[in-house]
């Protein structure tokens, strides 16, 4: 079996919206052993869609877009024409209202999904469950700290057998079950124990009986947002202090004024002081502190935009590290928050931290 994708939508061709589906679709198909032979992008015109579908020779064609109720949603017209010569089934939408269509023709199967990425991805994952017997069973391994190209380079000859799904600075690697041990061995500490960083760290904290507090400057509360996205986090998360100004760093977290003058707010010394301060303030056993320059302004020759200091762990023996990120303001904040979570994850493992041992 092979496959092709057809992405419809005039807004794609006019530059109003970027495609967000081809990469994850192709990754999931590739991991199932179903090669993608062709991808086409079309405007909202039934005749163009019909022409493309007649030309594509793939066994499975996945079409996205045009299933809504607005005037430019014209895929339905093509479906009605094609359905005259095939069997038609409705595909439920677990996260939205637009239903999909599964059309079985004599020589091919055409699946129509809505163009909204969250809906299309949810429906496509359910569709892929039907193709579990096309190749080896797969497992998802989430990695942090490596880009897709670096993961593929490290995996070498294993790379073509895997799929790669980037999301919010984390990469889910879809791996055939028979090579899971090799992939984990190659990626090492970059492999998370859970499906994402927040869940992984939350599970680790709960298992070790540790309570977490955060002191955030450049991340502006984003670490606490990620942590509290996990149900049940109240078991291990006490709270955060968003001390953006130097005044609050001093008044709330006890960072000495002369330290701020001598080293600057973006420094190893201040990150560690912020960590100690929030742990004393809350009584938590472990914490994360961030201070940096998210950008696009505020940098200097010594501390350019993207410079971030993070301290994580206990007040007495924290891990502390300087980073230089280059993702723009929003990306710098997100990667800093996740780097802090990952540092905490690693320091808990490396120092074998447990609440009873710290009491």
Secondary structure, DSSP 8 states (H G I E B T S, - for coil): -EEEEEEE-HHHHTTSS---SHHHHHHHHHHTT-EEEEEEEE-S-HHHHHHHHHH---SEEEEES--SSSTT--HHHHHHHHGGGSEEEEE--SSSS--EEEEE-SS-EEEEE-S-HHHHHHHHHHHHGGGGGGS--EEEEEEESS-HHHHHHHHGGGGGG-EEEEETTEEEEEEEGGGHHHHHHHHGGGB-SSSSHHHHHHHHHHHHT--EEEEESTTTTHHHHHHHTSTTGGGTEEEEEE--SHHHHHHTT---HHHHHHH-SSSHHHHHHHHHHHHHHH--SEEEEEEE--SSS---SSS-TTEEEEEEE-SSS-EEEEEE--SHHHHHHHHHHHHHHHHHHHHHHHTT--HHHH-
